Amino acid sequence: MSTHLVLLADDDAAIRMVLNQALTRAGYDVRPTGNLSTMWNWVSRGEGDVLITDVAMPDGNAFDIMPKIHKMRPDLPVIVMSAQNTFMTAIRASEAGAYEYLPKPFDIGEVLSVVARALAEAKAPHPAAPPPEDGQDSMPLIGRSAAMQDIYRVLARLMQTDLTVMITGESGTGKELVARALHDFGKRRNGPFVAINMAAIPRDLIEAELFGHEKGAFTGATSRSSGRFEQAEGGTLFLDEIGDMPMDAQTRLLRVLQEGEYTMVGGRTSIKTNVRIVAATHRDLNQMIRQGLFREDLFYRLNVVPIRLPPLRERSDDIAHLVSHFLRAAQQEGDAPKSISAEALKLMQNYSWPGNVRELENLVRRLSALYADETISPETVQHELHLTDRTPAGVASGPVDIGTAVELHVSQLLREADPSLPAPGLYQQILDRVESPLIAMVLNACSGNQIKAAELLGLNRNTLRKKIRAHGIEIVKQSRRG
C-alpha cells in the first residue's frame, strides 16, 4: 500500500516540526512549508492526498485561495488550523469547504484521527458562500475556551443542514443567541426567525399561538390570526423553554413534526409547513420523561442534534473576552470608555455567576453607566457582587444548588493547592462533608428518632448507626412537647 502524502502549511516552525514528526511516525509522507505560494504550487501540480493549512500565513490568507483549490482539486480534503479561535473562523472554514476546522492549540491525537478519517472518506465539496464580515464585535457568540470551540465546530457543521436542534443549558447561557446564529448563518438565513417562549404563554393559548386560529374558534377570536408556524414559513421556529409546554400541546407538536402539516385552532384544512425547528430548555427533559411530564417520542423528534451550553463558571477563561465585548458595546451606546483592572477581572473569574452571561452583561453595563472611574476596581466589583472579605472566591452571594456548592468547594480546594494538587482522598473527603450535615439535619428533623431518620434517608438502620459513629454526630432527642 502506498504511503499517503500530506501537505502541511504553517508559518510556525515549531508547529511544523511537531506535526511533521507525529504524521511521519503514523506512516504518512509529509511535505511541510511555511508559505502559501509553495503549498499552492504543490496543489496545482496535483500532489498530496490531504492538505493541512493554517489560515493566517505570511504571504496570504488560506480562505482566499480555498475556492481555487476546490475548483482545481474538488476531492482534496483541506483541514484548516487557526489561532483565531472565534465563531466566525469556524463558520468561514465551513463555508470555504474545509473538511475540518482545528482551533489552536490542538491535540496531536485529534489531528491524526481527522487525517485518517479524511483519507478514508469521499468528501463532497461544500458550495461556496460569501463570507460574513469578520470582527469580534460583529460575532453573535463570544469566547475562545475549549468548551466554546466544541460548540463552534458543531454549529459550523449544522449551517448547511435543516436538522432539528435541541439546546440545553442554564438560564442566561445564551440559548437564543445560538438559535439565531444557526438561522443567520444557515441555509434559511433569508427566511424569518420566529421565537416563542412556552413559559410566557398561558397554557390554554399555546396551541393558538403556535398554529393560529380561525375567526370564532373561541371567545374573543374576532378574526383569523396566523400562528408562529405560519409566520416562520421558510425560516426557523425557535421553541424556547420547551419543557414548559403542556402535554396536549406536545401531542399536537409531535403530529406536526411527524406529518409536516397542521390545522389552525377551529380550522378543518391541513396546512403544509416548511420550517426548521430549534428547541431549548433549562430543564432536565429525561427526568421530566420519567415523571410523565414530557413525551418521550417528542423528545427524540426534537433531540436530533443536542447542544449543551456550559454555564459561565465552566468557561471562566472567556470572561475577559466577554467583559471587553460588553464594555465596547456600552461605549458605542454613549458610555465613557472604561477598562478593568487585573484584580477586578480575577474577582469576576472566581465568581460562580448563577445568572451566567446575562448576569455578567448586566453587571458590566451597570459598572459602565454608574461609576465615573476610567478603570473598574476590585472594590467596585466586590461591592456590586455583594462579596465580603469572608466570602470564599467562587461563592455567589445567593443560594446555590448542591451540585454548584460541591463544584465551588472543589474549585476552592484546587486553587488553594495550586500549582500542585490536593492530598489524595478527595472523593471521600467531599462525600463526608456532604453526608455529615445531611444526616445531622435529618436526625434533628426526626427529633433524634433513628428509625424515622433511616426511613427518610433510605438507609438501613445499622448503616445509619455506623455513619453516625463515623462522623461523631451528636443525637439530641426532643420530647414531643419540645
Secondary structure, 3 states (H helix, E strand, C coil): CCCCEEEEECCCHHHHHHHHHHHHHCCCEEEEECCHHHHHHHHHCCCCCEEEEECEECCEEHHHHHHHHHHHCCCCCEEEEECCCCHHHHHHHHHCCCCEEEECCCCHHHHHHHHHHHHHCCCCCCCCCCCCCCCHHHCCCCCCCHHHHHHHHHHHHHCCCCCCEEEECCCCCCHHHHHHHHHHCCCCCCCCEEEEEHHHCCHHHHHHHHHCECCCCCCCCCCCECCHHHHCCCCEEEEECHHHCCHHHHHHHHHHHHHCEECCECCCCCEECCCEEEEEECCCHHHHHHCCCCCHHHHHHHCCEEEECCCHHHCHHHHHHHHHHHHHHHHHCCCCCCEECHHHHHHHHHCCCCCHHHHHHHHHHHHHHHCCCCEECHHHHHHHCCCCCCCCCCCCCCCCCHHHHHHHHHHHHHHHHCCCCCCCCHHHHHHHHHHHHHHHHHHHHCCCCHHHHHHHHCCCHHHHHHHHHHHCCCCCCCCCCC
